[in-house]
Amino acid sequence: MHFLITAGGTREYVDPVRFISNASSGRMGYALVQAAIKAGHKVTLITAVKNSEFRIQNSELKVVNVETAKEMFVAVKKFFAGCDCLIMAAAVADYTVARPAKTKIKRTGGTLTIKLKPTTDILKWAGTHKRGNQTVVGFALEDKAIRTRAEKKLKDKNLDMIIVNTPAAIGAGKAAIQIKTPNGKWLKLPRANKTKIARKIIGLLVR
């Protein structure tokens, strides 16, 4: 199989030196890449991760570096048609700065208001444009009504699998997740390291 996997949190620039981002480390995305490669699959990774700790070298891996949600969308559109399975593990910003400043914003002592606009919903785009033989997998980070919200996302975005976790998983080496497919029952995986969880996810997708 050819997996297209996204990882990390995007950066939405306010000016050339400041940006809005989130606490995603990219660990889950990179664990999925390693699991897929070890299982003998080809991987294209679209990553916003800046941490050298996660560098992976393999002849079956193509790495595409991005920063913003817009850049990630462009990259996903470019490589989506050539993949068998898209796993959107990245924490893509829901909003971006409407008008980023072209030069560094100077302190004035007064209040600064930043106007935001919605980013493109990459996962929904993929669910809408997938071919019959393609699989699209989404992640949901929820702090309440976890299953209800995840099931709504699964349906609304036409996904083949939703993987849900809680804010406790952000930046952590371990996590507990729950998995749902459109016609399947909920599968709950107990807290484990992300390497083990990634192997389970890749195994389910291959089967």
trRosetta pair geometry for C-beta under 8 A, 3 or more apart (Angstrom, degrees):
i j d omega theta_ij theta_ji phi_ij phi_ji
1 36 7.8 -93 83 -156 106 107
1 41 4.8 -19 64 -132 80 121
1 42 7.3 -150 101 39 43 76
1 84 4.5 -109 -156 62 88 145
1 85 6.1 16 171 7 129 113
1 205 7.8 -169 118 126 173 106
1 206 6.5 -139 -5 -108 141 83
2 41 7.0 -179 -89 179 26 94
2 42 4.6 -23 -110 78 75 109
2 43 7.5 174 -161 -82 55 27
2 44 7.2 29 175 -5 96 98
2 82 6.5 -68 123 140 152 77
2 83 5.0 -133 111 -131 98 56
2 84 5.0 119 49 2 71 92
2 85 7.6 164 86 28 49 71
3 32 7.6 -144 159 148 149 102
3 33 7.8 -170 99 -111 131 55
3 36 4.7 -74 20 -148 152 158
3 41 5.7 60 -7 135 106 134
3 42 7.1 170 24 88 68 53
3 43 4.8 -15 68 -110 99 77
3 44 7.3 -166 96 31 53 63
3 83 6.5 38 -163 -156 14 114
3 84 7.1 -46 -72 58 46 87
3 85 5.2 -27 -113 73 71 99
3 86 7.9 142 -166 -96 60 25
3 87 6.4 -3 -169 4 108 110
3 202 7.9 -47 -76 -122 153 100
4 43 7.8 155 -88 -160 26 58
4 44 5.0 -12 -112 66 72 103
4 46 7.2 22 -179 -6 87 107
4 76 7.2 115 153 -135 133 71
4 79 5.4 156 -120 120 130 113
4 80 6.4 -126 57 -103 174 49
4 82 7.8 111 -62 79 122 78
4 83 3.7 -74 -20 -80 110 162
4 85 7.1 -175 28 93 72 47
4 86 4.6 -23 73 -106 107 72
4 87 7.3 168 86 24 54 63
5 29 5.8 149 156 -162 107 85
5 32 5.3 180 -138 103 145 121
5 33 5.5 -156 72 -73 152 83
5 36 7.2 -168 -35 2 139 150
5 43 6.1 -16 11 -161 115 107
5 44 7.4 160 25 82 66 51
5 45 5.3 -22 72 -109 94 70
5 46 7.3 -177 91 27 44 71
5 86 7.8 170 -79 -158 37 48
5 87 4.7 -4 -112 63 79 103
5 89 6.2 6 -171 15 90 114
6 29 6.3 -77 109 -129 38 134
6 45 7.7 140 -100 -164 27 57
6 46 4.7 -26 -106 73 78 100
6 47 7.2 169 -159 -81 50 45
6 72 6.4 70 -141 -162 132 118
6 76 6.8 -24 -66 -81 128 111
6 86 7.9 22 -11 -174 98 89
6 87 7.3 -159 25 96 68 61
6 88 5.2 6 40 -134 121 55
6 89 5.9 178 78 46 65 65
6 90 3.6 -63 134 -13 106 116
6 92 7.6 0 141 -52 146 107
6 122 7.9 56 -31 117 168 151
7 26 4.3 73 160 -151 102 92
7 28 7.5 -175 -126 77 93 64
7 29 2.4 177 -102 109 99 154
7 30 5.7 83 -142 -43 160 69
7 32 7.9 -172 -78 44 111 109
7 33 7.3 -52 -41 -27 141 121
7 45 6.4 -11 8 -167 117 102
7 46 7.4 157 21 83 68 52
7 47 4.6 -10 63 -114 99 87
7 48 7.1 -159 97 31 57 68
7 49 5.7 -22 118 -25 106 117
7 54 7.9 -160 137 160 148 152
7 89 5.5 2 -93 87 64 109
7 90 5.4 -87 -41 -79 2 80
8 24 5.9 136 -166 114 32 115
8 25 7.7 -74 -113 129 64 22
8 26 3.7 -1 -75 -83 73 115
8 29 6.5 -79 -19 36 60 151
8 47 5.3 83 3 -167 128 72
8 48 3.6 -159 103 65 124 78
8 49 3.8 -148 -79 -53 132 70
8 50 7.8 114 -147 -10 144 62
8 90 5.6 -14 57 -128 53 91
8 91 7.1 -96 132 33 29 82
9 21 5.2 99 125 -179 120 95
9 22 4.2 -146 -145 59 141 87
9 23 7.0 112 -42 52 158 18
9 24 3.6 144 -49 47 101 109
9 26 7.4 -114 -5 -52 65 84
9 48 6.1 -114 77 96 28 131
9 90 7.2 159 -84 -173 29 78
9 91 4.3 -20 -98 72 80 111
9 92 8.0 -173 -144 -76 49 22
9 93 7.5 78 -176 -53 81 80
10 21 6.9 -157 94 -127 41 81
10 48 5.0 -117 -92 -113 51 166
10 66 7.4 -32 -116 118 94 104
10 67 6.7 93 -156 149 73 42
10 68 5.5 67 -176 -156 115 26
10 69 4.6 117 123 -58 172 66
10 71 7.9 162 -137 50 115 95
10 72 6.0 -96 -88 -14 125 135
10 90 7.1 61 -39 165 88 120
10 91 7.3 -143 5 95 72 64
10 92 5.4 40 -8 -135 127 55
10 93 4.8 -101 71 -6 114 96
11 19 4.2 23 -177 152 97 155
11 20 7.5 143 -161 67 53 41
11 21 4.9 -27 -103 -82 66 110
11 48 6.8 175 -6 -174 81 121
11 67 4.9 -46 48 177 106 92
11 68 6.2 -71 74 -81 63 60
12 19 5.8 143 68 -167 37 90
12 20 4.6 -25 65 59 100 94
12 21 7.1 169 18 -74 72 55
12 68 6.0 91 -97 -133 56 91
12 69 6.6 0 -79 -1 102 103
12 93 5.0 -84 -34 63 126 174
12 95 7.3 117 157 108 179 57
12 96 4.1 -150 -141 -128 128 75
12 97 5.6 153 151 -8 101 84
12 119 7.8 -117 -93 -65 130 126
13 16 7.0 23 -173 -101 134 22
13 18 7.0 114 -156 85 66 50
13 19 4.6 -49 -96 -98 51 94
13 67 8.0 30 -38 134 104 129
13 68 7.1 -64 -4 -84 90 118
13 97 6.4 -89 88 27 46 135
13 100 4.9 41 104 -130 92 144
14 18 4.4 -34 53 98 114 103
14 19 6.1 -171 1 -98 79 31
14 20 6.5 94 -47 -26 100 87
14 97 5.4 160 -102 -81 51 155
14 100 6.1 173 -177 -130 14 82
14 101 6.8 13 145 18 63 97
14 105 6.9 -56 134 -1 106 134
14 114 6.1 -53 -129 -123 110 141
15 18 5.3 41 43 37 86 95
15 100 6.2 167 -87 -178 34 84
15 101 4.0 -18 -102 64 96 106
15 102 7.7 -33 -145 45 79 11
15 103 6.7 -21 -163 104 116 26
15 104 5.3 116 137 -118 140 38
15 105 4.9 -161 -41 -14 150 90
16 101 7.7 -87 -11 94 71 82
16 102 7.4 30 -41 176 104 32
16 103 6.9 -22 2 -134 118 25
16 104 6.1 -70 48 -65 97 72
17 104 5.5 10 18 -105 119 104
18 104 7.8 103 -6 -136 100 77
18 105 7.2 -55 26 30 137 109
20 93 6.9 97 105 -126 101 143
20 95 7.9 -26 103 91 149 89
20 96 7.8 178 59 -130 119 46
20 97 6.9 143 9 -47 120 97
21 93 7.4 -94 -125 -71 41 117
22 91 5.1 -106 77 130 138 135
22 93 7.0 175 -20 -88 111 77
23 170 4.7 53 105 169 115 132
23 171 5.8 -65 157 -33 100 118
24 90 7.3 98 142 -164 162 50
24 91 3.6 -179 -41 14 149 136
24 170 6.4 -89 -90 -141 47 90
24 171 7.5 -167 -147 -55 19 72
25 49 7.7 40 159 -120 46 109
25 51 7.3 -6 -169 4 79 152
25 170 7.2 131 -8 178 92 58
25 171 4.4 114 -35 -108 122 60
26 29 5.1 -57 -164 44 67 116
26 30 5.7 60 141 -19 89 106
26 47 6.5 62 -145 -152 136 103
26 48 7.3 -160 -83 68 123 70
26 49 3.7 -17 -37 -82 174 123
26 51 7.0 -178 47 33 129 114
26 54 6.0 -41 108 -70 122 173
26 90 7.7 1 -110 -111 80 69
27 30 6.1 -65 -147 42 28 104
27 31 6.1 30 156 -23 66 109
27 54 7.5 -135 -97 -96 50 124
27 171 7.3 111 -4 -137 127 25
27 172 7.7 -129 53 75 155 38
27 173 6.9 -124 -169 -110 158 46
27 194 5.3 109 138 50 106 168
28 31 5.6 -53 -145 35 31 113
28 32 6.5 34 154 -21 63 104
28 89 5.1 -151 106 -169 102 127
28 139 7.5 101 113 -104 149 154
28 169 7.5 30 -53 160 130 120
28 175 7.3 -12 -84 13 116 152
28 194 5.3 -119 -97 -155 63 131
28 197 7.5 -44 -131 92 93 126
28 198 7.0 171 -161 -75 61 103
29 32 5.8 -56 -155 33 30 112
29 33 6.7 33 148 -21 64 103
29 45 7.4 114 157 -148 107 104
29 47 6.9 155 124 -107 141 93
29 49 7.6 -165 71 -36 129 127
29 87 7.8 164 -126 112 73 108
29 89 3.8 171 -85 93 82 130
29 90 6.2 40 -78 -66 146 61
30 33 5.3 -45 -149 31 39 117
30 34 6.5 39 154 -17 66 102
30 45 7.9 48 -102 -142 62 143
30 47 7.8 50 -73 -112 89 133
30 49 7.2 0 -51 -17 119 167
30 54 4.5 -104 -98 -158 162 116
30 56 6.8 171 -156 -31 97 125
31 34 5.8 -54 -150 38 32 110
31 35 6.3 33 152 -20 65 108
31 194 4.3 -150 -39 132 167 100
31 195 5.1 -132 -144 -89 112 47
31 197 7.1 46 127 67 145 88
31 198 3.7 -164 133 -36 97 148
32 35 5.7 -54 -144 37 31 112
32 36 6.2 31 157 -20 65 107
32 87 5.8 -129 164 107 156 155
32 89 5.9 177 11 -38 146 154
32 198 4.6 -143 -79 -143 50 111
32 201 6.4 -46 -112 81 100 133
32 202 6.6 153 -152 -58 72 103
33 36 6.0 -59 -149 36 26 109
33 37 6.4 22 156 -15 64 109
33 43 5.3 127 -143 164 79 160
33 45 5.3 9 -104 -85 136 127
33 56 6.0 -177 121 25 129 167
33 61 6.8 63 -177 -123 113 124
34 37 5.9 -58 -146 39 30 109
34 38 6.1 27 158 -17 66 110
34 56 6.4 -145 -78 -113 84 141
34 195 7.0 -40 85 -129 133 88
34 198 6.9 65 63 114 88 152
35 38 5.9 -57 -145 39 28 109
35 39 6.3 22 156 -15 63 111
35 195 7.2 159 -65 -163 101 59
35 198 4.0 -172 -20 130 142 103
35 199 4.6 -154 -134 -81 122 54
35 201 7.3 92 95 60 159 89
35 202 4.4 -176 128 -5 117 144
36 39 5.8 -63 -150 40 29 108
36 41 4.5 -70 176 66 86 123
36 43 5.0 112 98 -73 132 122
36 202 5.2 -160 -78 -121 67 136
37 40 7.8 79 177 -46 31 12
37 41 6.7 -96 -85 62 29 70
37 43 5.8 -69 -63 1 88 130
37 56 7.4 173 -2 169 160 136
37 58 5.2 32 -153 133 145 173
37 60 5.7 153 -130 79 91 119
37 61 6.2 -24 -90 -59 131 109
38 199 7.8 -40 74 -104 129 98
39 199 7.8 147 -55 -138 116 74
39 202 5.6 -176 -3 139 153 135
39 203 7.6 -164 -105 -76 147 65
39 206 6.8 -128 157 -52 146 153
41 60 7.2 142 108 156 36 138
41 202 7.6 -152 15 -163 143 121
41 206 7.7 -134 -60 -90 134 116
42 60 4.9 -123 -113 -172 61 97
42 61 7.9 -176 -163 -75 55 39
43 58 7.9 46 44 81 111 129
43 60 6.4 71 20 129 77 88
43 61 5.1 -8 71 -111 100 75
43 62 7.3 -167 102 31 56 66
44 61 7.8 151 -94 -160 29 51
44 62 4.6 -16 -115 66 76 106
44 64 6.8 23 176 -6 94 112
44 79 5.1 -142 123 -177 158 149
44 82 7.6 69 -13 90 149 113
44 83 6.6 -109 34 -81 118 114
45 56 7.7 96 -6 52 161 126
45 61 6.4 5 -2 -167 112 100
45 62 7.1 176 25 86 68 52
45 63 5.0 -15 68 -112 105 67
45 64 6.8 -179 92 27 52 71
46 64 4.7 -21 -107 73 69 110
46 66 6.0 13 -179 3 91 123
46 72 6.0 118 147 -141 126 78
46 75 4.6 144 -128 121 131 136
46 76 6.3 -99 13 -67 170 72
46 79 7.2 -174 -53 37 118 141
46 90 7.3 -57 97 -41 93 142
47 54 7.9 -169 -160 111 150 133
47 63 6.5 -29 18 -159 119 93
47 64 7.2 141 19 75 68 55
47 65 6.1 -34 72 -109 83 57
47 66 7.1 154 77 30 32 78
47 90 7.7 -173 -122 -90 44 115
48 65 7.8 113 -100 -163 33 61
48 66 5.5 -49 -82 83 79 79
48 67 6.0 107 -137 -126 94 27
48 72 6.7 -42 -53 -72 114 121
48 90 6.3 90 13 -143 112 122
49 54 5.4 -24 137 58 153 147
51 54 5.4 72 89 3 96 103
52 55 5.6 -10 -168 -26 61 115
56 61 6.0 -69 112 143 111 175
56 63 7.7 153 62 -71 88 126
57 61 7.6 -172 -167 56 18 130
58 61 4.2 76 67 3 97 114
64 75 5.0 156 132 -151 143 134
64 79 7.2 -153 -13 -28 154 145
66 71 3.8 173 -156 119 107 114
66 72 4.8 155 109 -71 157 66
66 74 7.9 162 -116 55 133 95
66 75 5.5 -117 -56 -12 136 144
67 71 5.8 59 45 36 62 149
68 71 4.7 100 56 7 79 100
68 72 7.0 -140 99 -4 44 86
68 93 7.9 -53 -161 29 63 125
68 96 6.9 56 -165 -121 110 135
69 72 5.6 -55 -148 37 33 112
69 73 6.4 37 153 -22 66 104
69 92 5.0 98 -120 -171 97 96
69 93 4.9 -107 -48 51 127 90
69 96 5.8 -134 35 -60 123 123
69 119 4.0 -16 121 -153 154 151
69 120 7.0 168 144 41 107 75
69 122 7.6 -146 -171 -32 87 118
70 73 5.8 -53 -151 33 30 112
70 74 6.6 32 152 -19 64 104
70 96 7.1 14 -30 -65 100 171
70 119 7.0 -126 -56 -143 67 102
70 120 7.4 94 -105 13 59 110
71 74 5.7 -51 -149 34 34 113
71 75 6.4 31 153 -17 65 107
72 75 5.7 -56 -148 39 33 111
72 76 6.2 33 155 -20 67 106
72 90 6.5 -149 -149 110 150 165
72 92 5.9 -141 82 -110 153 114
72 122 6.5 -59 118 -71 102 157
73 76 5.8 -52 -143 36 30 110
73 77 6.3 31 157 -18 64 106
73 119 7.6 -169 -38 170 132 101
73 120 4.9 62 -108 69 156 131
73 122 5.1 -141 -101 -91 81 105
73 125 7.3 71 -146 31 101 159
74 77 5.9 -58 -152 37 27 111
74 78 6.4 30 151 -24 62 109
75 78 5.6 -55 -149 32 32 115
75 79 6.4 -2 165 6 67 110
76 79 6.6 -75 -143 50 26 88
76 80 5.6 46 162 -55 67 107
76 86 7.2 67 -154 -142 104 135
76 122 5.4 86 42 -163 163 121
76 125 7.7 110 108 85 129 124
76 126 6.7 -75 162 -70 127 115
77 80 6.0 -36 -130 4 23 120
77 125 7.6 -46 -81 138 93 139
79 82 5.7 -69 -166 46 60 107
79 83 6.3 55 144 -31 86 111
80 83 6.1 -68 -152 27 34 109
80 86 6.3 -7 -128 -72 86 135
80 126 6.2 -149 -133 -118 137 95
80 129 7.1 54 130 101 148 122
80 130 8.0 -106 173 -95 115 66
83 86 5.8 100 99 -64 144 75
83 134 7.0 77 96 -135 77 109
84 133 7.2 -57 -141 135 79 92
84 134 6.4 -161 -166 -120 35 64
84 135 6.8 22 143 22 69 93
85 134 7.0 169 -85 -166 39 67
85 135 4.2 -9 -114 65 88 104
85 136 7.6 -174 -156 -75 57 29
85 137 6.8 26 -180 -6 99 110
85 205 5.7 78 -143 177 162 133
86 126 5.4 -103 78 -166 159 148
86 130 7.7 -129 18 -96 121 113
86 134 7.2 26 -2 174 94 112
86 135 7.3 -170 31 95 60 58
86 136 5.0 -1 61 -118 105 70
86 137 6.7 -171 96 30 57 72
87 137 4.5 -10 -112 68 69 120
87 201 7.7 89 -128 146 143 130
87 205 7.8 -68 -71 -79 117 162
88 92 7.6 -45 -176 -10 112 120
88 122 6.6 160 -123 102 137 111
88 123 5.0 -119 37 -90 170 99
88 126 7.2 -180 -47 25 126 153
88 136 7.6 18 -10 -174 107 84
88 137 6.7 -175 22 91 70 63
88 138 5.3 -6 56 -114 114 62
88 139 6.4 -137 98 11 75 86
89 139 5.6 75 -122 -24 49 139
91 141 7.4 10 -112 -10 106 142
92 119 6.7 -138 153 102 103 147
92 122 5.9 111 -15 16 176 125
93 96 5.9 104 105 -70 132 75
93 119 5.6 103 94 -14 81 148
94 118 6.7 -44 162 -138 70 74
94 119 6.2 -162 -175 30 20 101
95 116 4.0 39 165 166 127 128
95 117 6.5 151 -154 73 82 24
95 118 5.9 -56 -101 -100 69 38
95 119 6.4 -159 -100 -15 14 87
96 116 6.6 149 73 -154 22 82
96 117 6.2 -31 64 63 74 76
96 118 8.0 30 19 140 78 12
96 119 5.1 88 -17 -72 106 98
97 100 4.8 92 96 -72 132 77
97 114 6.1 -59 -124 -179 98 111
97 115 7.4 89 -161 78 61 56
97 116 6.3 -59 -100 -105 37 65
97 117 7.9 25 134 20 13 82
98 115 4.3 -34 22 106 133 100
98 116 6.2 -173 -31 -128 88 11
98 117 4.5 98 -92 -20 86 107
99 115 6.8 32 19 61 91 110
101 104 7.4 97 108 -126 128 6
101 105 5.2 128 27 -60 166 93
105 112 7.1 85 160 -136 144 144
108 112 7.7 131 34 -68 107 96
120 125 6.5 19 160 -37 109 135
121 124 3.9 25 118 23 121 118
121 125 6.3 155 93 -21 67 84
121 157 7.5 -128 154 -112 124 113
122 125 5.5 -55 -151 34 32 115
122 126 6.4 31 154 -19 66 105
123 126 5.8 -53 -150 35 31 110
123 127 6.4 31 153 -18 64 107
123 136 7.2 135 -160 168 73 119
123 138 4.8 64 -152 -104 139 120
123 157 5.2 4 127 -170 99 147
123 159 7.2 -11 173 -80 107 114
124 127 5.6 -54 -146 38 33 112
124 128 6.3 32 155 -19 65 108
124 156 7.4 -41 -109 128 108 86
124 157 4.5 -102 -95 -126 67 91
124 158 7.7 89 -145 27 57 90
125 128 5.9 -63 -153 37 28 110
125 129 6.1 -2 161 3 66 117
126 129 6.2 -72 -136 50 27 94
126 130 6.0 48 163 -54 67 97
126 136 4.9 155 128 -127 112 136
127 130 6.2 -28 -137 -4 25 116
127 136 5.2 -153 -84 89 67 158
127 138 8.0 -26 -56 -41 119 124
127 157 4.4 141 1 157 159 69
127 158 3.5 141 167 69 111 90
127 159 5.5 -65 -99 -65 124 57
128 158 6.3 117 -68 39 47 141
130 134 4.2 -139 -165 81 99 122
130 135 7.8 115 -160 -51 145 4
130 136 5.3 -118 -65 -31 146 120
130 158 7.5 -164 27 121 118 115
131 134 4.7 93 52 -5 76 109
135 160 4.6 -95 -151 62 78 157
135 161 7.1 22 178 4 108 106
135 205 6.3 160 113 -154 159 101
136 157 7.9 -122 120 134 131 101
136 158 7.4 48 61 107 137 76
136 159 5.3 -111 100 -131 95 66
136 160 5.5 120 50 9 58 96
136 161 8.0 -177 96 33 44 71
137 159 6.7 89 -119 -169 25 110
137 160 6.5 -57 -71 67 64 88
137 161 4.5 -13 -116 69 89 103
137 162 7.6 176 -161 -84 62 27
137 163 6.7 31 175 -9 105 107
137 201 7.9 108 -174 -178 158 115
137 205 7.0 -57 -54 -96 143 128
138 153 6.4 -127 104 144 145 117
138 154 7.4 -164 51 -94 119 58
138 157 6.3 51 -36 91 157 147
138 159 4.9 -82 6 -110 111 150
138 161 7.5 173 29 91 60 58
138 162 5.4 -17 71 -114 91 72
138 163 7.3 -170 97 26 44 73
139 162 7.6 138 -108 -164 18 62
139 163 5.1 -33 -108 72 69 95
139 164 7.4 146 -167 -90 56 36
139 165 7.3 -19 -168 16 102 97
140 146 7.9 139 112 -163 117 71
140 149 6.6 171 174 116 140 98
140 150 4.5 -178 59 -108 156 85
140 153 5.3 155 -86 45 131 160
140 162 5.8 15 -7 -177 117 109
140 163 7.2 167 21 81 72 43
140 164 4.4 -22 69 -104 101 86
140 165 7.8 154 83 25 56 53
141 164 7.6 170 -83 -154 23 64
141 165 6.1 -22 -111 73 67 77
141 166 7.1 99 -161 -145 70 15
141 167 6.5 82 177 -75 110 58
141 169 7.4 -136 -120 55 100 114
141 170 7.5 54 -139 -63 141 100
142 145 7.0 -98 177 78 132 60
142 146 4.4 152 93 -117 130 66
142 149 5.1 152 -113 71 142 137
142 150 6.4 -105 -14 -50 144 91
142 164 5.8 -13 17 -163 112 114
142 165 8.0 146 31 79 69 29
142 166 6.7 -57 76 -102 55 61
143 146 7.9 -168 64 -77 4 88
143 166 6.1 92 -103 -150 56 88
143 167 5.7 7 -84 -13 105 111
145 148 4.3 -51 175 50 98 119
145 149 5.1 99 109 -25 96 100
146 149 6.4 -70 -151 40 18 103
146 150 6.1 11 160 -15 61 115
146 164 5.6 134 179 148 98 140
146 166 7.1 -55 -100 -77 130 90
146 178 7.0 93 140 37 126 140
147 150 5.7 -58 -140 40 30 110
147 151 6.0 31 161 -21 67 107
147 164 7.4 -175 -90 54 47 163
147 178 7.0 -61 -88 117 88 153
147 180 7.5 111 -145 -49 84 146
147 186 6.5 -40 -123 -93 124 144
148 151 6.1 -57 -148 35 24 108
148 152 6.6 25 153 -19 60 106
149 152 5.7 -54 -151 33 33 113
149 153 6.5 32 152 -18 65 105
149 164 8.0 126 83 -124 92 139
150 153 5.7 -54 -151 37 34 111
150 154 6.3 41 149 -25 66 104
150 162 4.9 154 178 133 96 139
150 164 4.2 -63 -93 -64 144 140
150 178 7.4 156 48 90 174 111
150 180 6.2 120 127 27 119 134
151 154 5.4 -47 -146 31 34 118
151 155 6.5 27 157 -12 64 106
151 162 7.4 -162 -84 47 33 154
151 180 6.4 -61 -88 123 76 163
152 155 6.1 -61 -151 42 29 105
152 156 5.8 21 160 -15 68 116
153 156 6.0 -56 -129 43 27 106
153 157 5.8 -2 177 7 64 118
153 159 7.2 15 131 4 77 137
153 162 5.9 120 89 -121 105 141
154 157 7.1 -77 -141 48 11 90
154 159 5.0 -95 -142 57 57 112
154 161 7.8 -52 -126 179 108 12
154 162 4.2 -95 -78 -25 101 132
154 180 6.0 -77 -70 99 158 113
154 181 8.0 169 -158 -151 136 19
154 182 6.5 180 155 -84 117 67
155 158 7.6 18 -180 -71 30 40
155 182 7.5 111 -88 -119 69 92
159 162 5.6 92 97 -61 147 84
159 182 7.8 169 86 -55 63 94
160 181 6.5 -10 165 -139 57 91
160 182 7.1 -61 -136 -13 41 104
161 179 6.5 -11 -170 -168 104 97
161 180 7.2 156 -154 82 57 43
161 181 5.2 -30 -97 -92 73 78
161 204 7.6 124 -122 119 154 123
161 205 7.2 -101 3 -90 158 91
162 179 7.3 162 83 -151 51 50
162 180 5.1 -10 57 60 97 92
162 181 8.0 174 18 -82 69 32
163 177 5.6 -2 -176 -178 93 132
163 178 7.6 158 -157 79 49 42
163 179 5.4 -13 -105 -102 72 80
163 201 6.7 -3 -91 -115 146 128
164 177 6.6 146 74 -161 43 76
164 178 5.0 -20 62 62 98 92
164 179 7.7 -178 19 -79 73 33
164 180 7.5 16 -2 6 111 105
165 168 7.7 -116 163 60 98 77
165 169 4.1 6 148 -7 139 153
165 175 5.3 -12 -138 -180 143 127
165 176 7.0 142 -131 79 91 50
165 177 4.8 -50 -75 -102 95 81
165 178 7.7 161 -76 18 49 70
166 169 6.2 123 63 -6 54 95
166 176 7.8 8 17 65 104 90
167 170 5.6 -24 -169 -5 59 118
168 172 6.6 4 150 -14 64 152
168 175 7.3 149 101 -124 86 76
168 176 8.0 13 83 29 125 91
169 172 5.5 -111 -154 42 34 115
169 175 3.7 42 -120 -118 107 122
169 176 7.7 -133 -74 36 107 51
169 177 7.5 55 -90 -72 151 87
172 175 6.0 131 84 -65 116 82
173 193 5.7 -26 149 -133 89 87
173 194 6.4 -124 -177 2 45 101
174 191 5.5 54 155 177 116 91
174 192 6.1 -149 -147 116 96 15
174 193 5.1 -60 -93 -90 79 46
174 194 6.8 -150 -106 -33 28 71
175 191 6.7 -134 130 -134 15 69
175 192 7.5 -33 60 57 50 53
175 194 6.0 48 15 -82 106 86
175 197 6.3 -25 66 -32 97 165
176 188 7.7 12 173 -177 98 87
176 189 6.6 -173 -157 93 59 68
176 190 5.9 -41 -122 -169 103 31
176 191 4.1 -49 -61 -71 97 68
176 192 7.6 97 -91 7 59 64
177 188 7.9 -177 99 -150 43 49
177 189 5.2 9 61 52 80 110
177 197 6.1 96 13 -153 128 133
178 186 5.7 -9 -176 -171 112 106
178 187 6.8 155 -162 80 59 49
178 188 5.0 -20 -107 -103 87 70
178 189 7.3 -170 -85 19 36 72
179 186 7.3 141 71 -160 45 55
179 187 4.4 -20 61 62 98 104
179 188 7.9 -169 21 -74 70 27
179 189 7.1 46 -9 -14 106 106
179 201 7.4 -179 -95 -108 141 84
179 204 7.1 43 158 114 162 176
180 184 6.6 179 -161 79 52 92
180 185 7.9 -90 -123 139 77 22
180 186 5.4 -28 -85 -103 96 67
180 187 7.4 180 -72 20 45 75
181 184 3.9 52 53 20 102 118
184 187 7.4 -13 139 -26 124 102
187 204 7.9 179 68 -109 166 150
189 192 6.8 -72 154 18 104 117
189 197 6.1 126 124 -121 151 91
189 200 6.2 133 -110 103 147 164
192 196 4.5 -77 145 78 127 132
192 197 5.6 154 79 -51 104 88
193 196 5.2 91 64 9 78 101
193 197 7.2 -149 100 -4 39 91
194 197 5.2 -53 -142 41 41 115
194 198 6.0 48 156 -26 70 103
195 198 5.9 -53 -149 32 26 112
195 199 6.8 29 152 -20 60 103
196 199 5.8 -52 -153 31 33 112
196 200 6.7 33 150 -19 63 105
197 200 5.7 -56 -155 34 34 113
197 201 6.4 33 151 -19 68 105
198 201 5.7 -53 -147 35 34 111
198 202 6.3 30 157 -15 67 106
199 202 6.0 -56 -146 40 29 108
199 203 6.2 33 154 -22 63 109
200 203 5.7 -57 -149 36 28 114
200 204 6.5 29 154 -20 64 105
201 204 5.8 -55 -151 34 30 110
201 205 6.5 25 154 -15 64 108
202 205 5.8 -58 -147 39 32 110
202 206 6.2 31 156 -20 67 107
203 206 6.0 -56 -145 36 28 109
203 207 6.4 23 158 -14 63 109
204 207 6.0 -61 -149 40 28 107
